[in-house]
């Protein structure tokens, strides 16, 4: 079910496994005695992905007597993130775990974190100019290139020959989504050259539905869609419903809304899932190991999981660390 890692890190790094972050008993005793403080800075607190990141990080830090002193919601706003990172750096927590919401525009504030004496663990993206070791301790992410390829393969299985499909992407210089879109396009070029892909972009996730509408109006014979991740995909699904279009959709992240669409058999035919709870665990472990000056790889990554109706119950358990909701289990039994 789990695919091998195919992407490279932002500086061309090969991925290291999260298993390299194991904390020994002796290290655990040292860490617990120091009672470290950690701040977490996320792009949003509303998504299922973010909630799982926090759950994994909180459980891991708690086991090692480390306290989360603040959780920040940047609301996808670079200026807000800059403000909060500078404020947190002045408070001097022992470490900050952050997902940069941009590249050059949030680079200075991220650079100040490690310069202030705190350890910086990055999620998904590395701001312009920051280098592992000096600018941050490590990057933790899914294999986003692999996720894009998975989404392409899942969608292609439902697309007739010589069709037109849409790729609905994020209009921001963001490593994770850039990798997904690049891999999606490359997979189609290499494996389904008969398919024409038309790309549209949304600047904010709330505008994905409008981007989908623009795509529909410019293409009378649209046969499928890929959306960069699950939250904007929900907007795409609403727009397709409004236009009474029953075409296959794939996306990234096993959020509950798109998972519900998958089990219902409505529009969503496949999901390229990452494991945010486990990414949160890895980020917490990396922060604690960095604080005791343990060397680690510059990019630590996890492969994606192709999710279809056939394996969603097992995949949900693997991603969420919990049984699939009862309505999902009932729907799968009826199918």
N, C-alpha and C positions, 0 to 999 in steps of 0.2 A: 504493500500500500504506500509506503514512504519512498519517494524518489531520491536518487543521489543528488548531491550538490553540483550544479553546473556553472554557477556564476563566480565572479571574482569580486573582491572587496574594492572599495573606492580608490585604493592605491595599487590595484592589481594583485592584492594578496590572495593566497589560497586559504580556504576556510579551515579553521580548527574546530573540533567538536566541543560542545559544552562539557563533555566528560573531563576535559582538561582543567576544568574549574573546581574539581572536587576539593573540598576542605578537609584536611586531616584532623584527627582528634587533637593533636598538639596545637595546630593552628586554631581550631575551634575554641580551645581553652584560652588562648592568647586574645582572640577576638572578643570573646564574651567578657573577659576581665576589663577590656578597654571601653565597653559600652558606647560604641560609635553612634553618631547622629548622621542621618541621611535625608536629603531633600530630593523630591522627584518632580521633574518638570515635563509635562506632556502637552501634546498639541491640542488634545481635547480630553475631557473626562466622561463624555457622553457615549462613546462607542463601546461595543462589546470588547473590542481589542484592548482598549485602554483599561477597562475594568479587569480584564484577565491579567494584563501586565501588572497592575497594582496588586492583585490577589497573590500572584506568584512571588512578587518582590516582598510584600508584607509578611507572608508566611515564612519566607527564608530568613529575612532580617530578624524577625521575632525569635526564631529558633536560636539565633546567635546573639541575643541580647542587644541588638542594634535597633535604634528607634527612628522611625520616619517622623521628622519634625515638621514637614510641610509637603503638601501636594499641590502643584500649581497647574491650572488650566490656562494655556496660552491662547485658546480659541483660534488656532491657526494664524495668529497675528505675530509677525516678527518683531514689531515695536514693543508689544506686550512681553514677549519672551526676553528681549534685551533688558527691559526694565526689571523683570523679575530675577533674571540671572545676576544682574549687578546688585540688586537688593540682597539676594541670598548669599552672594560672595562676601558681602559685608558682614553677614551674620556668622560666617565661618563654620558651616557644618563640616563634618569630616569628609563627606563625599556628596556629589550631585549626580543623579542619573537623569539624562535629558534626551529628548528626541528633538533635534533641531528642526524648526519649521521652514528653514530656508538655507541658503549657502552663504554668500558674501554678506548679506544683510544681518546675519546673526553671528558672524564669525568673531568679531571683537569681544562680544559679551561672553561667548563660550571660552575664548582664549583667556579671559580674566579668571575663570574658575580655577584652573590648575595653577595659574600664577598667584592666586590668593592663598594657596596651600591646600585647598581641597582637591580630592581626586575626582576626575570627570569620567563617567561612563556614558557612552553615546548609544542611542538606539536608532537603528535604521539609516542614519544620515550623518555625514561628516561635513561641517562647514568649511568653506574655502580657506585654504592655507594651514589648517590644523593637521599636525602629523602625530602618529601614534608615539607614545612615550613622552614627548615634550608637551603636546597640546591636549592629549587625552590618553587614558589608560588603555581602553580597547573599545571596539565597536561590536555591539550585539545586534544581530538581525536574522531574519529568515533569509533564505536564498531567493531573493526577489526575482532574479533572472529565471530561476527554475519555476517560480510561481507563474510568471508570464507564459512560459512554454507549456506548462500544464493546462492553463486556461485555454490556450490556443488549441491544443490537442483535444480537449474535452468539447470545445465548440465545433471543431472541424468534423467531428463524427456525426453531427446533425445538419451539416450544410451540403446541399446538392452541388453538383458540378457547375462551374462557371457562374457562381453566384456573387452577389455583393453583400458584404457585411460591414458593420461599423465598429470602430475602436474608439471608445469614449474615455479620454485620458485627462490627467490633471495638468492644468496649465501653470506649472511651477517648476523651478529648477530643483528637483527633489530626487535624490539618488534612488530611493526605493521604487517609486512609481516610474521613474525613467527606465530603470532596469526591467520592470515588468512589461512596459510598452515595447521596448526594444526587442525583448525576447519573443513577445507575441508576434510582432511583425516578422522577425527573422524565421520563426517556426513556420509561419504561413508561406513565406517566400520559398523556403526549402522543401516543404512537405505538401503544400496545396497551392501551387502557383496559379491554378485556375481560379482561385478566389480573389476578387478585388476588395481591398480593405480601404474604406474611407474613414479618415480620422477627424474627430472633432474634440474640442477640449472645454473644460469648465474651470473657471478661476476659483470658485468656491463650491464645496460639495453640494450645497443647496441648489446650485445652478445646473446640476447634471441633467435634470429633467428637461430644462430648456435646451441644453446642448443636444439631447436626444431628439427633441422636437425639430430642431434645425436640421438634424441629420435626416429625419423621416421626410421632411418637406423637400429636401434636396435629392432624395433617392426614392423613386417610386417602387422599387423592387428590392427592398431591404430584406435579407434572409436571416440575419442574426446580429448579435451585439456582444462585445466584450467591454466591461467597465472596470476601471482600475482597482477599485475595492468596494466592499459591500455597502457602505453608507450611501455613496452616490448611486450605486446600482439600484437601491431602493427607489430613488427618483426616476431612474430609467424605467423600472417596472411600472410605476404609476403612469408615466407618459405612454408607454406601449399599450396599457389598458385603455387609456383615454382615446387612443387612436384605433382601438379594437384590433391590435396587431398581435397575433400569436406566433412569435418567432423565438428561437432558442437564445438564451443569454448565459454567459459565464462571467465569473468575477473572482476576486481574491478575498479571502477571509470568511470563516464560517460563523458569521454573525447570525443571530436568531431570526432576523427578518428574511434574509435570503435563504437560510436553511428551511424556513417554513414554506417558502415558495418552491424549493426543491422537492420537499416531501409531498407537496400538494400536486406536483406534476405541472405547475403553472409557470411557464416561461423559463425559469432557471433549470438548466440541464446539467450543470456541473460547477463545482467551486474548487479553486486552488487554495487549500487551507494552510495557514501557518499555525504555530502553537504559541500563542501569546503568553499563556500561563508559564510555560517552560522558559520562554524568553525573559519573563520577569524574574524567574528563579535564577537564570544565568546572569542577568544584570546585577542582582543582589550579591551573588557569589563573587562576581568580578569586582564589585566595589569593595567588598570585605577583604579580598585577597590583595587588591591594590593598596589598601590601607596598611597592610603588613609587608608591603614592598615585595610581593610575590610577582615575578615576571609572568606575563601571559601573552598569548598571540594577539596581533593587532586586530584580527577579525574573527569573531566566533559566530558560527552560523548553524542554522537547522534547516534541513530540507523540507520541501512542501509535500502536501498530501493531496492526491486527486480524490475528490469527493463526488460521488453520484448517488442516486437513489439506492443502488445496490449495497453501498457500504457506509451510508451516512450514520447509522446507529453506532458502529464501531468507531468511525472517525470522530463523531461528536464526543464520545467518551475520551478519546485520546487528546482532543483539543481542549475540552472544557474540564477534564478531570471530574466528570459527573455523568450520570446517565442522561440520555437524551430525554427531553420533555415527553410526557405521556402522550400528548397529541401527535408528536412525531412518530412514536412507536406504533400508535394506532394506525396512522396513515400508511406506514410502511407495511404493516400486516395486511392492510386492505389492497395494496397495490399488486 
